[in-house]
């Protein structure tokens, strides 16, 4: 009888985890669409700034801040789905999933201190607008170090694969851990996981998370974030060229 009960509990847990995985994947697709929309708004803002439509640019920035708030809510919801699905172990009494989700989302929001106006995505929006007429110059209230920080800011936790050493932007098949969000070359990480006989610790120095092959994947948002990193790298390179030319002009004047 005990064996039957344990088997039933294991079956329920498996179904919950499968459902959570499906919901997580669907929500990640929605988050990716939000991110595409925010990138499109930035590109439109740049075009408007070129046409000196300052008021429309400001209105577009306000709309981006509002959309970002929804994007953040979806991100918290996605993390809560994963966390609850992973930890849930049904017992004799009914599980209040609504309360579990609400508690997890409240915890995630409490730990997220980012003000939408200061979020990296909004900072990148403002920088893109500023660079239309002031490329290479600090934005008001910022210094040269802030330019470098904002230009290189991205949401990826690591910029090179810890196993192959390749830059993330050059990976043929990038994948990301659902557990710790680190990015790897697919072939390299799968070989690594198999070599550890199901006891594979994330190879990023200092990361304590254990990896499972089925939880290392190319989620819909990953390719968008990698493409953003490529774009930011090109923008930083262009800024460096502008600064070099400015310095040469100044030397010529001397």
JOMO-V737879 format. One record per residue. N is the residue number from 1. PSI is psi in whole degrees, -180 to 180 (999 if undefined). OMEGA is omega in whole degrees, 0 to 359 (none if undefined). Layout:
N_PSI_OMEGA, N_PSI_OMEGA
This chain:
1_-44_179, 2_-39_180, 3_-41_178, 4_-42_180, 5_-43_180, 6_-40_180, 7_-41_180, 8_-42_180, 9_-41_179, 10_-40_179, 11_-41_178, 12_-44_179, 13_-43_179, 14_-42_179, 15_-39_178, 16_-45_180, 17_-36_178, 18_-44_179, 19_-41_179, 20_-40_179, 21_-41_179, 22_-45_178, 23_-41_180, 24_-46_180, 25_-44_179, 26_-41_182, 27_-34_177, 28_-36_177, 29_-39_178, 30_-43_178, 31_-40_179, 32_-38_178, 33_-39_176, 34_-43_182, 35_-41_177, 36_-42_180, 37_-41_178, 38_-39_177, 39_-40_179, 40_-39_179, 41_-37_177, 42_-43_180, 43_-41_178, 44_-41_179, 45_-40_178, 46_-44_179, 47_-41_179, 48_-39_179, 49_-37_177, 50_-31_179, 51_9_178, 52_36_177, 53_69_188, 54_-42_182, 55_-41_179, 56_-34_177, 57_-43_180, 58_-43_178, 59_-38_178, 60_-39_177, 61_-42_178, 62_-40_178, 63_-37_178, 64_-39_178, 65_-42_179, 66_-44_179, 67_-36_179, 68_-37_179, 69_-41_177, 70_-40_177, 71_-44_179, 72_-40_177, 73_-43_179, 74_-36_178, 75_-44_177, 76_-42_180, 77_-42_180, 78_-45_179, 79_-38_179, 80_-41_177, 81_-50_181, 82_-46_184, 83_-48_181, 84_-44_180, 85_-35_183, 86_-35_186, 87_-19_188, 88_125_176, 89_92_184, 90_138_175, 91_-160_184, 92_-42_183, 93_160_180, 94_142_179, 95_129_178, 96_87_184, 97_-34_180, 98_-45_180, 99_-39_178, 100_-45_179, 101_-47_182, 102_-42_179, 103_-41_181, 104_-42_179, 105_-41_178, 106_-40_179, 107_-41_180, 108_-42_179, 109_-38_180, 110_-33_181, 111_-8_180, 112_105_185, 113_4_185, 114_126_173, 115_132_184, 116_-41_182, 117_-22_180, 118_6_181, 119_144_180, 120_-36_181, 121_-40_179, 122_-36_176, 123_-40_178, 124_-36_176, 125_-50_182, 126_-39_180, 127_-41_179, 128_-41_178, 129_-46_181, 130_-40_184, 131_-14_178, 132_-44_182, 133_-9_187, 134_37_183, 135_132_178, 136_-8_179, 137_144_176, 138_143_174, 139_157_180, 140_129_179, 141_2_180, 142_161_176, 143_-175_185, 144_-35_179, 145_-35_179, 146_-33_178, 147_-47_181, 148_-44_183, 149_-48_182, 150_-39_183, 151_-28_183, 152_0_180, 153_135_173, 154_172_185, 155_-2_177, 156_136_183, 157_-29_178, 158_144_184, 159_-4_173, 160_152_176, 161_127_182, 162_-14_181, 163_-47_182, 164_-21_182, 165_0_181, 166_145_173, 167_144_181, 168_-35_182, 169_-14_181, 170_3_183, 171_133_180, 172_-42_180, 173_83_179, 174_141_175, 175_161_182, 176_142_178, 177_131_176, 178_-31_185, 179_-53_188, 180_-8_177, 181_12_176, 182_151_186, 183_141_182, 184_165_167, 185_129_187, 186_-53_182, 187_-42_182, 188_-45_184, 189_-34_179, 190_-40_175, 191_-40_180, 192_-45_181, 193_-44_180, 194_-35_182, 195_-19_182, 196_4_178, 197_54_175, 198_13_176, 199_51_184, 200_115_175, 201_143_180, 202_129_183, 203_-4_176, 204_128_183, 205_128_177, 206_-9_180, 207_124_184, 208_-4_188, 209_143_175, 210_145_184, 211_145_173, 212_139_185, 213_-39_183, 214_-10_179, 215_20_172, 216_108_189, 217_170_176, 218_92_181, 219_160_186, 220_-28_183, 221_-25_187, 222_-49_182, 223_-34_177, 224_-44_181, 225_-36_177, 226_-40_178, 227_-38_176, 228_-41_180, 229_-42_177, 230_-45_181, 231_-44_180, 232_-36_179, 233_-40_179, 234_-40_179, 235_-40_179, 236_-40_179, 237_-41_179, 238_-39_179, 239_-41_179, 240_-40_179, 241_-42_179, 242_-43_180, 243_-41_179, 244_-43_180, 245_-38_178, 246_-43_180, 247_-39_178, 248_-40_178, 249_-42_180, 250_-41_179, 251_-37_180, 252_-36_180, 253_-34_180, 254_999_none
